[in-house]
Amino acid sequence: MDLVNEILEREQQKADKYKPITVEKHLDVEFDIGTLVAFDTNDLDSKLMKSEKDRDSYLESLTRDNTQLLLNKIWELSTERIDEAIVVRLPQPTTVMPRAKPVPKPKPLTKWQEFAKAKGITKTKKSKLEWDEQLQKWVPLYGFKKAAAEKEKNWLIPVPQNLDPMTDMYEKKASEKSEKVAKNELQRLKNIARARKVKIPRVGIPITSDKASSTQLATATSVAKASTASLGKFQDKLPKEKDARGKGVHELIPGKERKRKLPVPTPAAEKENNLSIIDRILKKRPKIDMEKAVSKHIHEEQVQRSEEKRSMKPMKGKPKGKGNATNFSAKKPKGGRGQRNPNKKNPGRKRR
Amino acid sequence: MKILSEDRTRLLFEKLTKYIGVNVKLLIDRPDGTYCFREKKDRVYYISERLLQLAHTVKPDHLISAGTCFGKFTKTNKFRLHITALTYIAPYAPYKLWVKPSSEQQFLYGHHVIKSGLGRITENTPKNQGVVILTMSDIPIGFGVTSRSTTDCRHADPLATIAFHQADIGEYIRSEDTLV
C-alpha cells in the first residue's frame, strides 16, 4: 500500500505542479490560429491591477490561461508526424497585419513599356527553338548554338546590286549588329535616367543617318552660325534664311537661352515701341510700286481713250474730205473707228 | 496674356498694313485710351490698358480671352487674321470691294469673289492688296486679297477670281469653336 500511496502522492504533487488544461472564462476568447493570436475580451480585474503586489502575478496567470486556451485550440487541429515531431498545419490567418515598411513602389516603366501599354500591345511568348527550313534542324532563338547556326547559314552573303561590289557583307552585318547593341544600351541608360529623374545632357544633332532632315540641317546651320566668339551677331544672313525653331533648339544654340517671360514695359513705352515698329514697316515699303504704277498708267490710258471716243463720236457723221481714194494711208482703213491723236502731226500723204 | 515678342509684333503689323496701310498707327495711337496687343495661346488680342489691368486679376489658367481677338499665329509662325478683327479693320481700310447681293451668300460660305459677283471696287486697287469686302449696302462682311488690279478686273472673264477669300462673317457660325 505504501508504494501505491507513494505513487499517488507523487502524482498529486505532479498535478499540483501543473495547472489544469481547462480554463473558465466569462466571454469566449477569440482566436486567429493562422497567426497564433488570441484576443481576450474579458474585463481586467481593476482591483488587482491597481495593487502593486499582485499585479504581476495576476497578469502572469491571465497570460498562462489564455495561452492554454490557444494551445487547446491548436491541439484540436489535425496533427501530422514528420520525423518524430508532431506538427500542425495552421489555417490561413484572418487578422490583417499592418506592414512594418511601406509598400514598395512599382518599378517605373521603360519608354517601350509605356508605349506598349498605351497601345495595348501584349508580349507574345516565342518558343526557344525554331525550325530552320534551310538548315533542316531546330535552331535556338538566341544564346548557345545560335551563333554557330548563323555561321553555318550565312556561309555566303550576296552583295546587293545597289551596293559597292567590294563591300564586306560580314563586316557590314557585324557593324549593324554592334550598332543595334549600342543603341539598346543607350536606351537602357536613358530609361534608368528617366526613372531616377536625372537630367541627361542633350546628344546634339544626330549625324548617324546620311540623309539629315531639313529641320536637322536648319538646326545645324543655326548652331554653326551662333558658334562664334560674338555668338553669331555679325554673321551675314541669306536672303530667305530662317532661324531654327522647335523644341529644344534654343538649348543647343549657344548664347540663346530661352526667356520664359518678356519683361512687361509701361504702356507708354510699349506704345512708343509699337509706333517705331510700324514706322519701320511703312518705311520699308518701296516708294514706287511697279505694279501699282503700271496699273495706274493703264487706267489713265483707258480713261483718256474713253474720253476721246466720246469726243470723237459726233465727228462720225462729218464728211471725209475728198473721199476714200485721197485718204489713202499705209494702214488698213478703220472706217473712222481707229484711234486718232490730235497731238500727233500727220507726216502727210504717203506715196508709193 | 503675354506681351508679343518683337518678331511677332512686326509680323502682326505687316499683316495689318496690308489691309489698312498707314492707318495701323490709329489703332495704337488712340485718343480714348491706350490700347495694346497681347498674346495668349498664340492668339493675339487687341485690348485696352484699362481692361488689361482688370484681366490680370483672373488666374491665367482660367482666362480664355480678353479684348478682341485679331488673329492667331500659325505653327509656322505666320499671322492669320480672324474675322473678329473686322470691326477694327473695316473703318480704316483704304481699299474696298463691294459684292453683289446675289453672290453675298457665296462669299459667306467661304468662296472666293468672282468677277460676276463683283459690284464695285475701289479705283486703283493694286494686285495682291488686302481688301475689306462689303455688301452693296456698305455692311462689311469679310476680308480678301485681290488677285487682279482694278484695271485688270475690267477685262477679266465673268468666272475669274477677283479676290481670294481670307475671312468672312460666316465663320462666326462655321468655325465657332476655333475662332477665339
Interface residues (C-beta under 8 A of the other chain):
Chain A: R245 K261 L262 V264 P265 P267 A268 E270 K271 N273 N274 L275 I277 I278 R280 I281 L282 R285 D289 E291 K292 S295 K296 I298 H299 Q302
Chain B: K2 I3 S5 E6 T9 R10 F13 E14 T17 V22 V24 K25 I28 D29 T34 C36 F37 E49 N77 E123 N124 P126 K127 N128 S149 T150 T151 D152 R154
